[in-house]
Amino acid sequence: MHFSSIKSGALLAYSYLILASVSAPRFVWAADEGGGPSSPSTGSGILRNPIAANNIQDLLGLIMNIISILVLPFAIFFLVRTGFFFATAGGNEEKIKRAKLDFLYVVAGLAIILGAQLIGAILQNTLNSLK
């Protein structure tokens, strides 16, 4: 590959970047009090909040709920897997030791997730009572 072709490719990418940054403000919709153009999707020109949270407490609560919903199926899967390892160990001490360790990890992970939810709920209730 020639140096001039690399240089021309970088120059082309840089010119596209400049062109995009200069022309991007033409496509941005903003709320205008003086009867300017409005957003084609809402018709009001007001930017709406797509998240159901109005403050950081609500946002952190939503994030914890999402994490809990995602973690629960994995925890159930790994508990069933650990039970399978116990059932198929057949008296082999190494397999039983591995199954016990897996069980400990699953229970510890669930305790961390549930503990984080509990601490979050306590903090949220404390902050709400201070208002």
mmCIF file of the C-alpha atoms, coordinates in Angstrom:
data_MODEL
# 
_entry.id   MODEL 
# 
loop_
_atom_site.group_PDB 
_atom_site.id 
_atom_site.type_symbol 
_atom_site.label_atom_id 
_atom_site.label_alt_id 
_atom_site.label_comp_id 
_atom_site.label_asym_id 
_atom_site.label_entity_id 
_atom_site.label_seq_id 
_atom_site.pdbx_PDB_ins_code 
_atom_site.Cartn_x 
_atom_site.Cartn_y 
_atom_site.Cartn_z 
_atom_site.occupancy 
_atom_site.B_iso_or_equiv 
_atom_site.pdbx_formal_charge 
_atom_site.auth_seq_id 
_atom_site.auth_comp_id 
_atom_site.auth_asym_id 
_atom_site.auth_atom_id 
_atom_site.pdbx_PDB_model_num 
ATOM 1   C CA . MET A 1 1   ? 0.000   0.000   0.000  1.00 0.00 ? 1   MET A CA 1 
ATOM 2   C CA . HIS A 1 2   ? 1.331   3.367   -0.947 1.00 0.00 ? 2   HIS A CA 1 
ATOM 3   C CA . PHE A 1 3   ? 1.692   6.261   1.495  1.00 0.00 ? 3   PHE A CA 1 
ATOM 4   C CA . SER A 1 4   ? -0.135  8.611   -0.856 1.00 0.00 ? 4   SER A CA 1 
ATOM 5   C CA . SER A 1 5   ? -3.211  6.336   -0.947 1.00 0.00 ? 5   SER A CA 1 
ATOM 6   C CA . ILE A 1 6   ? -3.305  6.236   2.868  1.00 0.00 ? 6   ILE A CA 1 
ATOM 7   C CA . LYS A 1 7   ? -2.927  10.003  2.981  1.00 0.00 ? 7   LYS A CA 1 
ATOM 8   C CA . SER A 1 8   ? -5.707  10.539  0.435  1.00 0.00 ? 8   SER A CA 1 
ATOM 9   C CA . GLY A 1 9   ? -8.006  8.128   2.323  1.00 0.00 ? 9   GLY A CA 1 
ATOM 10  C CA . ALA A 1 10  ? -7.402  9.977   5.571  1.00 0.00 ? 10  ALA A CA 1 
ATOM 11  C CA . LEU A 1 11  ? -8.029  13.295  3.821  1.00 0.00 ? 11  LEU A CA 1 
ATOM 12  C CA . LEU A 1 12  ? -11.284 11.959  2.378  1.00 0.00 ? 12  LEU A CA 1 
ATOM 13  C CA . ALA A 1 13  ? -12.451 10.684  5.798  1.00 0.00 ? 13  ALA A CA 1 
ATOM 14  C CA . TYR A 1 14  ? -11.504 14.009  7.399  1.00 0.00 ? 14  TYR A CA 1 
ATOM 15  C CA . SER A 1 15  ? -13.447 15.980  4.765  1.00 0.00 ? 15  SER A CA 1 
ATOM 16  C CA . TYR A 1 16  ? -16.534 13.775  5.328  1.00 0.00 ? 16  TYR A CA 1 
ATOM 17  C CA . LEU A 1 17  ? -16.231 14.436  9.050  1.00 0.00 ? 17  LEU A CA 1 
ATOM 18  C CA . ILE A 1 18  ? -16.045 18.204  8.485  1.00 0.00 ? 18  ILE A CA 1 
ATOM 19  C CA . LEU A 1 19  ? -19.000 18.084  6.096  1.00 0.00 ? 19  LEU A CA 1 
ATOM 20  C CA . ALA A 1 20  ? -21.089 16.081  8.574  1.00 0.00 ? 20  ALA A CA 1 
ATOM 21  C CA . SER A 1 21  ? -20.298 18.405  11.464 1.00 0.00 ? 21  SER A CA 1 
ATOM 22  C CA . VAL A 1 22  ? -21.159 21.491  9.416  1.00 0.00 ? 22  VAL A CA 1 
ATOM 23  C CA . SER A 1 23  ? -24.397 20.112  8.001  1.00 0.00 ? 23  SER A CA 1 
ATOM 24  C CA . ALA A 1 24  ? -25.616 18.340  11.160 1.00 0.00 ? 24  ALA A CA 1 
ATOM 25  C CA . PRO A 1 25  ? -27.133 21.455  12.770 1.00 0.00 ? 25  PRO A CA 1 
ATOM 26  C CA . ARG A 1 26  ? -29.520 21.751  9.809  1.00 0.00 ? 26  ARG A CA 1 
ATOM 27  C CA . PHE A 1 27  ? -31.221 18.527  10.911 1.00 0.00 ? 27  PHE A CA 1 
ATOM 28  C CA . VAL A 1 28  ? -31.461 19.204  14.646 1.00 0.00 ? 28  VAL A CA 1 
ATOM 29  C CA . TRP A 1 29  ? -34.927 20.014  15.987 1.00 0.00 ? 29  TRP A CA 1 
ATOM 30  C CA . ALA A 1 30  ? -35.108 22.317  18.967 1.00 0.00 ? 30  ALA A CA 1 
ATOM 31  C CA . ALA A 1 31  ? -37.965 23.736  20.981 1.00 0.00 ? 31  ALA A CA 1 
ATOM 32  C CA . ASP A 1 32  ? -38.726 27.181  19.643 1.00 0.00 ? 32  ASP A CA 1 
ATOM 33  C CA . GLU A 1 33  ? -40.898 29.581  21.588 1.00 0.00 ? 33  GLU A CA 1 
ATOM 34  C CA . GLY A 1 34  ? -41.387 31.883  18.610 1.00 0.00 ? 34  GLY A CA 1 
ATOM 35  C CA . GLY A 1 35  ? -43.368 29.546  16.362 1.00 0.00 ? 35  GLY A CA 1 
ATOM 36  C CA . GLY A 1 36  ? -40.394 28.037  14.532 1.00 0.00 ? 36  GLY A CA 1 
ATOM 37  C CA . PRO A 1 37  ? -40.336 24.586  12.979 1.00 0.00 ? 37  PRO A CA 1 
ATOM 38  C CA . SER A 1 38  ? -41.597 21.775  15.148 1.00 0.00 ? 38  SER A CA 1 
ATOM 39  C CA . SER A 1 39  ? -40.534 18.152  15.337 1.00 0.00 ? 39  SER A CA 1 
ATOM 40  C CA . PRO A 1 40  ? -42.212 16.026  12.670 1.00 0.00 ? 40  PRO A CA 1 
ATOM 41  C CA . SER A 1 41  ? -42.809 13.157  15.097 1.00 0.00 ? 41  SER A CA 1 
ATOM 42  C CA . THR A 1 42  ? -44.549 14.983  17.960 1.00 0.00 ? 42  THR A CA 1 
ATOM 43  C CA . GLY A 1 43  ? -45.621 18.196  16.317 1.00 0.00 ? 43  GLY A CA 1 
ATOM 44  C CA . SER A 1 44  ? -44.809 20.206  19.429 1.00 0.00 ? 44  SER A CA 1 
ATOM 45  C CA . GLY A 1 45  ? -41.045 20.698  19.081 1.00 0.00 ? 45  GLY A CA 1 
ATOM 46  C CA . ILE A 1 46  ? -40.468 19.604  22.698 1.00 0.00 ? 46  ILE A CA 1 
ATOM 47  C CA . LEU A 1 47  ? -37.853 16.979  23.443 1.00 0.00 ? 47  LEU A CA 1 
ATOM 48  C CA . ARG A 1 48  ? -39.483 14.189  25.455 1.00 0.00 ? 48  ARG A CA 1 
ATOM 49  C CA . ASN A 1 49  ? -37.683 12.057  28.054 1.00 0.00 ? 49  ASN A CA 1 
ATOM 50  C CA . PRO A 1 50  ? -37.603 8.447   26.736 1.00 0.00 ? 50  PRO A CA 1 
ATOM 51  C CA . ILE A 1 51  ? -36.674 7.048   30.164 1.00 0.00 ? 51  ILE A CA 1 
ATOM 52  C CA . ALA A 1 52  ? -39.360 6.603   32.817 1.00 0.00 ? 52  ALA A CA 1 
ATOM 53  C CA . ALA A 1 53  ? -37.047 8.080   35.470 1.00 0.00 ? 53  ALA A CA 1 
ATOM 54  C CA . ASN A 1 54  ? -37.221 11.707  36.479 1.00 0.00 ? 54  ASN A CA 1 
ATOM 55  C CA . ASN A 1 55  ? -34.277 11.687  38.892 1.00 0.00 ? 55  ASN A CA 1 
ATOM 56  C CA . ILE A 1 56  ? -31.153 9.673   39.665 1.00 0.00 ? 56  ILE A CA 1 
ATOM 57  C CA . GLN A 1 57  ? -32.912 7.587   42.323 1.00 0.00 ? 57  GLN A CA 1 
ATOM 58  C CA . ASP A 1 58  ? -35.518 6.371   39.871 1.00 0.00 ? 58  ASP A CA 1 
ATOM 59  C CA . LEU A 1 59  ? -32.842 5.694   37.240 1.00 0.00 ? 59  LEU A CA 1 
ATOM 60  C CA . LEU A 1 60  ? -30.748 3.601   39.634 1.00 0.00 ? 60  LEU A CA 1 
ATOM 61  C CA . GLY A 1 61  ? -33.876 1.702   40.672 1.00 0.00 ? 61  GLY A CA 1 
ATOM 62  C CA . LEU A 1 62  ? -34.683 0.932   37.038 1.00 0.00 ? 62  LEU A CA 1 
ATOM 63  C CA . ILE A 1 63  ? -31.113 -0.236  36.407 1.00 0.00 ? 63  ILE A CA 1 
ATOM 64  C CA . MET A 1 64  ? -31.210 -2.542  39.449 1.00 0.00 ? 64  MET A CA 1 
ATOM 65  C CA . ASN A 1 65  ? -34.544 -3.993  38.317 1.00 0.00 ? 65  ASN A CA 1 
ATOM 66  C CA . ILE A 1 66  ? -33.155 -4.685  34.853 1.00 0.00 ? 66  ILE A CA 1 
ATOM 67  C CA . ILE A 1 67  ? -30.043 -6.332  36.295 1.00 0.00 ? 67  ILE A CA 1 
ATOM 68  C CA . SER A 1 68  ? -32.181 -8.496  38.580 1.00 0.00 ? 68  SER A CA 1 
ATOM 69  C CA . ILE A 1 69  ? -34.419 -9.562  35.704 1.00 0.00 ? 69  ILE A CA 1 
ATOM 70  C CA . LEU A 1 70  ? -31.387 -10.521 33.632 1.00 0.00 ? 70  LEU A CA 1 
ATOM 71  C CA . VAL A 1 71  ? -29.532 -12.323 36.438 1.00 0.00 ? 71  VAL A CA 1 
ATOM 72  C CA . LEU A 1 72  ? -32.402 -14.476 37.703 1.00 0.00 ? 72  LEU A CA 1 
ATOM 73  C CA . PRO A 1 73  ? -32.572 -16.868 34.692 1.00 0.00 ? 73  PRO A CA 1 
ATOM 74  C CA . PHE A 1 74  ? -28.794 -17.342 34.809 1.00 0.00 ? 74  PHE A CA 1 
ATOM 75  C CA . ALA A 1 75  ? -28.917 -18.102 38.526 1.00 0.00 ? 75  ALA A CA 1 
ATOM 76  C CA . ILE A 1 76  ? -31.658 -20.676 38.014 1.00 0.00 ? 76  ILE A CA 1 
ATOM 77  C CA . PHE A 1 77  ? -29.698 -22.268 35.176 1.00 0.00 ? 77  PHE A CA 1 
ATOM 78  C CA . PHE A 1 78  ? -26.530 -22.513 37.271 1.00 0.00 ? 78  PHE A CA 1 
ATOM 79  C CA . LEU A 1 79  ? -28.433 -23.923 40.261 1.00 0.00 ? 79  LEU A CA 1 
ATOM 80  C CA . VAL A 1 80  ? -29.879 -26.667 38.045 1.00 0.00 ? 80  VAL A CA 1 
ATOM 81  C CA . ARG A 1 81  ? -26.430 -27.259 36.551 1.00 0.00 ? 81  ARG A CA 1 
ATOM 82  C CA . THR A 1 82  ? -24.911 -27.565 40.031 1.00 0.00 ? 82  THR A CA 1 
ATOM 83  C CA . GLY A 1 83  ? -27.607 -30.055 41.026 1.00 0.00 ? 83  GLY A CA 1 
ATOM 84  C CA . PHE A 1 84  ? -26.801 -32.054 37.906 1.00 0.00 ? 84  PHE A CA 1 
ATOM 85  C CA . PHE A 1 85  ? -23.120 -32.066 38.883 1.00 0.00 ? 85  PHE A CA 1 
ATOM 86  C CA . PHE A 1 86  ? -24.010 -33.335 42.362 1.00 0.00 ? 86  PHE A CA 1 
ATOM 87  C CA . ALA A 1 87  ? -26.232 -36.059 40.901 1.00 0.00 ? 87  ALA A CA 1 
ATOM 88  C CA . THR A 1 88  ? -23.644 -37.259 38.391 1.00 0.00 ? 88  THR A CA 1 
ATOM 89  C CA . ALA A 1 89  ? -20.627 -37.077 40.720 1.00 0.00 ? 89  ALA A CA 1 
ATOM 90  C CA . GLY A 1 90  ? -20.962 -40.769 41.599 1.00 0.00 ? 90  GLY A CA 1 
ATOM 91  C CA . GLY A 1 91  ? -18.858 -40.472 44.733 1.00 0.00 ? 91  GLY A CA 1 
ATOM 92  C CA . ASN A 1 92  ? -15.935 -38.816 42.924 1.00 0.00 ? 92  ASN A CA 1 
ATOM 93  C CA . GLU A 1 93  ? -14.476 -36.391 45.472 1.00 0.00 ? 93  GLU A CA 1 
ATOM 94  C CA . GLU A 1 94  ? -13.114 -34.018 42.822 1.00 0.00 ? 94  GLU A CA 1 
ATOM 95  C CA . LYS A 1 95  ? -16.514 -33.673 41.118 1.00 0.00 ? 95  LYS A CA 1 
ATOM 96  C CA . ILE A 1 96  ? -18.280 -33.177 44.449 1.00 0.00 ? 96  ILE A CA 1 
ATOM 97  C CA . LYS A 1 97  ? -15.740 -30.525 45.428 1.00 0.00 ? 97  LYS A CA 1 
ATOM 98  C CA . ARG A 1 98  ? -16.321 -28.738 42.112 1.00 0.00 ? 98  ARG A CA 1 
ATOM 99  C CA . ALA A 1 99  ? -20.113 -28.921 42.532 1.00 0.00 ? 99  ALA A CA 1 
ATOM 100 C CA . LYS A 1 100 ? -19.887 -27.495 46.065 1.00 0.00 ? 100 LYS A CA 1 
ATOM 101 C CA . LEU A 1 101 ? -17.708 -24.651 44.798 1.00 0.00 ? 101 LEU A CA 1 
ATOM 102 C CA . ASP A 1 102 ? -20.153 -23.901 41.967 1.00 0.00 ? 102 ASP A CA 1 
ATOM 103 C CA . PHE A 1 103 ? -23.036 -23.902 44.449 1.00 0.00 ? 103 PHE A CA 1 
ATOM 104 C CA . LEU A 1 104 ? -21.137 -21.482 46.680 1.00 0.00 ? 104 LEU A CA 1 
ATOM 105 C CA . TYR A 1 105 ? -20.545 -19.136 43.732 1.00 0.00 ? 105 TYR A CA 1 
ATOM 106 C CA . VAL A 1 106 ? -24.211 -19.187 42.694 1.00 0.00 ? 106 VAL A CA 1 
ATOM 107 C CA . VAL A 1 107 ? -25.441 -18.502 46.219 1.00 0.00 ? 107 VAL A CA 1 
ATOM 108 C CA . ALA A 1 108 ? -22.846 -15.752 46.717 1.00 0.00 ? 108 ALA A CA 1 
ATOM 109 C CA . GLY A 1 109 ? -23.830 -14.086 43.440 1.00 0.00 ? 109 GLY A CA 1 
ATOM 110 C CA . LEU A 1 110 ? -27.508 -14.176 44.346 1.00 0.00 ? 110 LEU A CA 1 
ATOM 111 C CA . ALA A 1 111 ? -26.710 -12.779 47.809 1.00 0.00 ? 111 ALA A CA 1 
ATOM 112 C CA . ILE A 1 112 ? -24.778 -9.894  46.238 1.00 0.00 ? 112 ILE A CA 1 
ATOM 113 C CA . ILE A 1 113 ? -27.610 -9.035  43.844 1.00 0.00 ? 113 ILE A CA 1 
ATOM 114 C CA . LEU A 1 114 ? -30.310 -9.285  46.515 1.00 0.00 ? 114 LEU A CA 1 
ATOM 115 C CA . GLY A 1 115 ? -28.136 -7.382  48.994 1.00 0.00 ? 115 GLY A CA 1 
ATOM 116 C CA . ALA A 1 116 ? -27.604 -4.588  46.491 1.00 0.00 ? 116 ALA A CA 1 
ATOM 117 C CA . GLN A 1 117 ? -31.359 -4.361  45.947 1.00 0.00 ? 117 GLN A CA 1 
ATOM 118 C CA . LEU A 1 118 ? -31.943 -4.289  49.691 1.00 0.00 ? 118 LEU A CA 1 
ATOM 119 C CA . ILE A 1 119 ? -29.348 -1.552  50.235 1.00 0.00 ? 119 ILE A CA 1 
ATOM 120 C CA . GLY A 1 120 ? -30.813 0.429   47.339 1.00 0.00 ? 120 GLY A CA 1 
ATOM 121 C CA . ALA A 1 121 ? -34.332 0.154   48.768 1.00 0.00 ? 121 ALA A CA 1 
ATOM 122 C CA . ILE A 1 122 ? -33.121 1.216   52.222 1.00 0.00 ? 122 ILE A CA 1 
ATOM 123 C CA . LEU A 1 123 ? -31.286 4.219   50.784 1.00 0.00 ? 123 LEU A CA 1 
ATOM 124 C CA . GLN A 1 124 ? -34.248 5.218   48.652 1.00 0.00 ? 124 GLN A CA 1 
ATOM 125 C CA . ASN A 1 125 ? -36.661 4.999   51.598 1.00 0.00 ? 125 ASN A CA 1 
ATOM 126 C CA . THR A 1 126 ? -34.249 6.982   53.778 1.00 0.00 ? 126 THR A CA 1 
ATOM 127 C CA . LEU A 1 127 ? -33.862 9.714   51.168 1.00 0.00 ? 127 LEU A CA 1 
ATOM 128 C CA . ASN A 1 128 ? -37.604 9.851   50.567 1.00 0.00 ? 128 ASN A CA 1 
ATOM 129 C CA . SER A 1 129 ? -38.267 10.228  54.305 1.00 0.00 ? 129 SER A CA 1 
ATOM 130 C CA . LEU A 1 130 ? -35.831 13.155  54.489 1.00 0.00 ? 130 LEU A CA 1 
ATOM 131 C CA . LYS A 1 131 ? -37.798 15.165  51.928 1.00 0.00 ? 131 LYS A CA 1 
# 
